[in-house]
C-alpha cells in the first residue's frame, strides 16, 4: 500500500498545527490528498487495474468532528467465479499524526449519486490495520464507473462498528498530490491523468479472456 504522499503531509501538518488551530487545519485539509493509478501484469498479460488513494475527513457522526484519514485502493481483478470482481482495501487513521490504523467493520464504493453495491465479503488484508472487501460487479458498481468517467469522482464509505453511522469520503480523482504552502495551507495538484489511465486500463482488462463473466 503506497501512501508516501500522505505520510509526508502528516509531517507537515504536525508543524502547521502549531501555527493555527487544529480545527481550522482539519477543515482546510478535508478532502482528497492523492490518487495514484496502477496497472498490474503477470507474464506479459494484464491482471488488474486500480486506483490508490488517501483522504482526510472530519468525522462528526462518531468522533465529534475529529479528523480521520482514509488510505486505500480500489481494484478490478479477474475472479475464478465471477470472471471479474472489484476489490476495495481500506484502513482508517484517527487524528493527524497517527500511524496505527484500524480495519473498518464494513466499507463500500458507490457513484456520487448512486447506491452502494450489494454488501461485499470482508477479509483481513495483508497490511495490518486494513480490511479487504471483495464482490462481483453489479449495476451499482457499473454506476460507480460512470461517476469515475463522467464526474471523475468515487465515493468511499466505511463504519467503525456494525450498525454505526457511515463515514463518507467523496474522492476527487483529479487530485494526484497535495502539499502545504508557506502559510500552512494545502495546495492540491489536479490533472485528469489518473482517471484516464484507470479507464484505459479497465477497458483493456475487460477485453482479456479471464475477465469474461461466467
C-alpha positions as CSV (number, residue, x, y, z in Angstrom):
1,X,0.0,0.0,0.0
2,X,1.6,3.2,-1.2
3,X,0.8,6.3,0.9
4,X,4.2,8.1,0.9
5,X,2.5,11.4,-0.1
6,X,0.1,11.2,2.8
7,X,2.9,10.3,5.3
8,X,4.9,13.3,4.1
9,X,1.8,15.5,4.5
10,X,1.3,14.3,8.1
11,X,4.7,15.6,9.0
12,X,3.9,19.0,7.5
13,X,0.5,19.1,9.2
14,X,2.2,18.5,12.6
15,X,4.3,21.6,12.0
16,X,1.3,23.6,10.7
17,X,-0.8,22.7,13.8
18,X,1.5,24.8,15.9
19,X,0.7,27.9,13.8
20,X,-3.1,27.5,13.5
21,X,-5.9,25.9,15.5
22,X,-6.3,22.1,14.9
23,X,-10.0,22.6,13.9
24,X,-9.0,25.2,11.3
25,X,-6.3,22.9,9.9
26,X,-8.6,19.9,9.8
27,X,-11.2,22.0,7.8
28,X,-8.6,23.2,5.3
29,X,-7.2,19.7,4.8
30,X,-10.6,17.9,4.4
31,X,-10.8,16.2,1.0
32,X,-8.7,14.1,-1.3
33,X,-4.9,14.1,-0.7
34,X,-3.8,11.9,-3.6
35,X,-4.9,9.4,-6.2
36,X,-2.4,7.1,-8.0
37,X,-3.4,4.8,-10.9
38,X,-1.9,1.3,-11.1
39,X,-1.7,-1.3,-13.9
40,X,-0.6,-4.8,-12.9
41,X,0.5,-7.6,-15.2
42,X,1.9,-11.2,-15.0
43,X,3.9,-12.9,-17.7
44,X,3.1,-10.0,-20.0
45,X,-0.7,-10.2,-19.5
46,X,-2.8,-7.6,-17.8
47,X,-4.2,-8.8,-14.5
48,X,-5.5,-5.8,-12.6
49,X,-6.3,-2.1,-12.8
50,X,-6.6,0.1,-9.7
51,X,-6.6,3.5,-8.0
52,X,-4.8,4.0,-4.7
53,X,-6.0,7.0,-2.6
54,X,-5.6,9.0,0.6
55,X,-8.1,11.5,2.0
56,X,-9.0,13.5,5.2
57,X,-12.4,13.9,6.7
58,X,-13.8,15.3,9.9
59,X,-16.0,12.6,11.5
60,X,-18.9,14.4,13.1
61,X,-21.0,11.2,13.2
62,X,-18.9,9.1,15.6
63,X,-15.9,11.2,16.6
64,X,-17.3,14.7,17.4
65,X,-15.6,16.3,14.3
66,X,-12.1,14.8,14.9
67,X,-10.1,14.3,11.7
68,X,-9.8,10.8,10.3
69,X,-7.5,9.7,7.4
70,X,-8.6,7.1,4.9
71,X,-6.0,5.2,3.0
72,X,-6.9,2.5,0.5
73,X,-7.2,1.1,-3.0
74,X,-10.0,0.2,-5.5
75,X,-9.1,-2.6,-8.0
76,X,-10.7,-4.6,-10.7
77,X,-9.3,-8.2,-11.0
78,X,-10.4,-11.3,-12.7
79,X,-12.1,-13.7,-10.3
80,X,-12.4,-17.5,-10.7
81,X,-16.1,-17.5,-10.0
82,X,-17.5,-14.2,-11.5
83,X,-14.9,-13.6,-14.2
84,X,-14.4,-10.0,-12.9
85,X,-14.6,-8.6,-9.4
86,X,-13.9,-5.4,-7.6
87,X,-11.6,-5.3,-4.5
88,X,-11.7,-2.4,-2.1
89,X,-8.9,-2.3,0.6
90,X,-9.1,0.4,3.2
91,X,-7.5,1.4,6.5
92,X,-8.5,4.4,8.7
93,X,-6.3,6.5,11.0
94,X,-7.7,8.8,13.7
95,X,-6.0,12.2,14.1
96,X,-3.3,13.8,12.1
97,X,-0.2,12.0,13.3
98,X,-1.5,8.5,13.8
99,X,0.5,5.7,12.1
100,X,-1.6,2.9,13.6
101,X,-4.7,2.3,11.6
102,X,-7.7,0.2,12.1
103,X,-9.6,-2.0,9.8
104,X,-13.3,-0.9,9.3
105,X,-16.1,-3.2,10.0
106,X,-17.6,-2.5,6.6
107,X,-16.6,-0.5,3.6
108,X,-18.1,0.2,0.2
109,X,-17.9,2.2,-3.0
110,X,-20.6,4.0,-5.0
111,X,-21.1,6.7,-7.5
112,X,-21.6,10.3,-6.4
113,X,-25.4,10.0,-6.7
114,X,-25.8,6.2,-6.6
115,X,-26.4,3.4,-4.1
116,X,-23.8,1.2,-2.6
117,X,-23.4,-2.3,-4.2
118,X,-24.5,-5.4,-2.5
119,X,-22.5,-5.9,0.7
120,X,-19.1,-7.3,-0.2
121,X,-17.3,-10.2,1.5
122,X,-14.9,-8.9,4.2
123,X,-11.4,-10.3,4.6
124,X,-8.4,-9.3,6.6
125,X,-5.8,-7.7,4.4
126,X,-2.1,-8.5,4.4
127,X,-1.5,-5.0,5.7
128,X,-2.1,-4.7,9.4
129,X,-4.9,-2.3,10.2
130,X,-6.6,-2.8,6.8
131,X,-9.5,-4.8,5.5
132,X,-10.3,-6.1,2.1
133,X,-13.8,-6.1,0.6
134,X,-14.5,-8.3,-2.5
135,X,-17.6,-8.7,-4.6
136,X,-18.8,-9.2,-8.2
137,X,-19.7,-6.3,-10.5
138,X,-23.3,-5.3,-10.3
139,X,-25.4,-2.3,-11.5
140,X,-24.3,-0.2,-8.7
141,X,-20.6,-0.8,-9.4
142,X,-21.2,0.0,-13.1
143,X,-22.9,3.2,-11.9
144,X,-19.8,4.0,-9.8
145,X,-17.7,3.5,-13.0
146,X,-19.9,6.1,-14.7
147,X,-19.2,8.5,-11.9
148,X,-15.5,7.9,-12.4
149,X,-15.7,8.5,-16.1
150,X,-18.2,11.4,-16.2
151,X,-17.6,13.3,-12.9
152,X,-14.1,12.0,-12.0
153,X,-15.4,11.1,-8.6
154,X,-15.7,8.0,-6.4
155,X,-17.5,7.8,-3.1
156,X,-15.9,5.5,-0.5
157,X,-17.6,4.9,2.9
158,X,-16.9,2.9,6.0
159,X,-18.1,2.3,9.5
160,X,-16.1,1.5,12.6
161,X,-18.5,-1.0,14.1
162,X,-21.5,-2.9,12.6
163,X,-24.6,-0.7,12.7
164,X,-22.6,2.5,13.3
165,X,-23.0,5.6,11.1
166,X,-21.0,5.5,7.9
167,X,-18.1,7.9,7.3
168,X,-18.3,9.1,3.7
169,X,-15.5,10.3,1.6
170,X,-16.2,11.9,-1.8
171,X,-12.9,11.4,-3.7
172,X,-11.9,13.9,-6.3
173,X,-9.9,11.6,-8.6
174,X,-8.2,14.6,-10.3
175,X,-6.1,15.2,-7.2
176,X,-2.8,13.5,-7.6
177,X,-0.8,15.2,-4.9
178,X,-1.2,17.7,-2.0
179,X,1.5,19.9,-0.5
180,X,1.5,22.6,2.2
181,X,2.4,26.1,1.2
182,X,4.4,28.6,3.2
183,X,1.2,29.8,5.0
184,X,0.4,26.2,6.1
185,X,-2.4,25.8,3.6
186,X,-2.9,22.7,1.4
187,X,-2.3,23.1,-2.3
188,X,-3.8,20.3,-4.4
189,X,-2.3,19.4,-7.8
190,X,-5.0,18.3,-10.2
191,X,-4.9,16.5,-13.5
192,X,-7.2,14.0,-15.4
193,X,-4.2,11.7,-15.9
194,X,-5.1,9.2,-13.1
195,X,-8.7,8.8,-14.3
196,X,-7.7,8.5,-17.9
197,X,-5.1,5.8,-17.1
198,X,-7.5,3.8,-14.9
199,X,-10.3,3.9,-17.5
200,X,-7.9,2.9,-20.3
201,X,-6.5,0.0,-18.2
202,X,-10.1,-1.1,-17.3
203,X,-11.1,-1.2,-21.0
204,X,-8.1,-3.3,-21.8
205,X,-8.8,-5.6,-18.8
206,X,-12.4,-6.2,-19.8
207,X,-11.2,-7.5,-23.2
208,X,-9.0,-10.2,-21.7
209,X,-10.3,-13.8,-21.7
210,X,-10.0,-14.1,-17.8
211,X,-12.4,-11.1,-17.4
212,X,-15.4,-12.6,-19.2
213,X,-18.4,-13.1,-17.0
214,X,-19.0,-16.8,-16.2
